[in-house]
């Protein structure tokens, strides 16, 4: 039985309550599916050694997470693996695959006794079907046993506000600049591990995913939090020592589609359950340039008389991000706000998205245009949530905010 066949078999059993005995299977592959937290987010379904591609997987890894042992076999270091999926794409032997968190995640959601929330990434619109509206998707999650669906775009709103405040406070001369895209673990990881000298220019913000999980845990400490998005790297991010515990499980859009199919749930046939809380600024985080645009507009609203305007530059894909940083280090860049995205196209180009990135971008832009509010400063839900969390003013996001701040020196 192959790894994928075992995965599909176990998923159907879990979602349909089947009790038929399993055929003989590899014990390690079974353990990978039942206890994914014990393994890297990129799995070796078979031992890797010599291969026709000449260790292309190892050469593709910018984080040096794949090492060659004395026995001639390759192994993946879970502490270094960022989950970018470059090695999976480079491997011609088919021995590398993405981790699956479905079984423990759905067991935790369905066992009862605890609130369970689906945290849906801003890139979600149209991923499962053009006929599935946000309201129908919310109903589908409830049919699976979740108590609710929360759009992470609302927390992108809050992080937009925080980063706009950071810019307004720290960019006071023409030589100052920020390196930011708190939503992308690949970008942040690349700076931390390859360009450490630039870390003082990275605002200490958590990602919208972590902010959402932390807020839910603050309001409902025993809740189960499950993030769903297009990005394999989010699985690694959720495990990082200084932010672990905010998000219990990370599922990709492809895993979520598998769950709907195994449970025979057709979201497009369900009733609407509308609750739109995010602004355009938060929704467009899912595509390249979205963070820059959101922060720029918010800075202009915060301080319309600033002497130094926001000048942005964006890059997507690891090679382009490295090239942008190299231009910055050589003094050739003219921007003061640099946005990097690990995937071409941004989150809509994530390795576990279902839609092609151009269609995904079109959907993100359309969903952003449909928002009732343009920026977080105009969004009453942002202000209401901040007040509920104990913030009397938005400026307090910079003064005391363990929920939305990350201490990179602690990780």
C-alpha positions, 0 to 999 in steps of 0.5 A: 500500500502506497503512502497516498493510498494509506492516507485516503483509506484512513481518512475515509475510515475516520470521516465515515466511521468505517471499522473494516480492518486495514490491509498490511501497511508500513508501520512508519508511514502509519505513524507519520499519519497518526502522529505527524508532529513527530516528523518534518513537514516534508516526509520521506516515504522511502529511504533516499540515497543515490537518485537520477537527479543527483540529489536535486532535493538537497541542492534545492533547499536554501535552508540546508535542511537536507543532509547526507549521512555517512551511510549515503542516505539523505535525511531531513532536519525538522528544525531546519525544514521550512516547508517550502516544498522546493525539495518535493518539486525537485525530487524525481523519484517520488520519495518525498511528500508533504505531511498530512495532519488530517487524522489528528486534526479531525479527531480533535475537532470531532471528539467533543468537549472543546470548542473548535475553530477553523481559521481560514486563510485570505486566499480561500475564495474559490479554492474548493469551487466557484459556487462556494461562498464564504457563508456556505464554507462556514456552514460546511465547517460546522457540518464537520463539527467545527463551532465556527469559521474565522477569517484570518483576514481580520487579523491581517487587518490588525497586523496591517495597523501594527505595521503601519504604526511601526512604519510611522514611528521608525521611518523618520529619515530617508535612510530608514527602511522596514523589511516586512511580510509577517504573513510569509514564514518563508520570507521571515525564515530566509531573513532570520537564517540567511540575512541575520544582519537585517533582522533589526529592520524586521518589525516584531510582529507575529503572522495573522495566523498566529495572531488569530490562534492566540486571540482565540486561545485568550478568549477560549483557552481550551479551544482547538484551532485549525488553520487552513491555507495554501501553504505547507510552510505554515505547518513548520511555522506553527511548530516554532518554539516561541509561537507554538501552541497558538495553532494546534493543527495546520491543514492545506486547501488540498487536505481540506478538499480531501476531508470534504470528499471523504465526509461526502460534504458538498459546501455549495449545497449548504445554506449561507452563514454570513459573517464578514468582518475583514476589510479590503486591506486584510483580504488582499494579503493573499497576493503579491503586493497586498501587504505593501498596499494595505500598509501604505494606505493605512499609514496615509490615513494614520498620518496624512502629513508625513514628510516621508511617504511609503515607497514599496518594493515587492518580490515573490519567489525565493530567487526574486526575494534574494535578488531584492535583498542583494539590491538593498545591501548594495544600496541600489534599492529606493524603497523604504518598505520591502515586501517578500513572499516565498511563493510566486504570486504570493499566498495564492501561489502556495504549493498546496493551493488548488487554483492556479495563482492567476485565478486565485489573485483575481478572486482575492482582488474581487473579494477585497473589492467587495469588503465593506471597509477599505482599511483596518482604521475604518473597520469597526470589528477591528476596533471592537476586538481590540477593545475586548482584548484590553486595548484602549487605543490603537497606538497600544499595539506598539506599547504592550501586545504580547498577542501580536508581537514576536520576540525573534531573539527567543527562537 
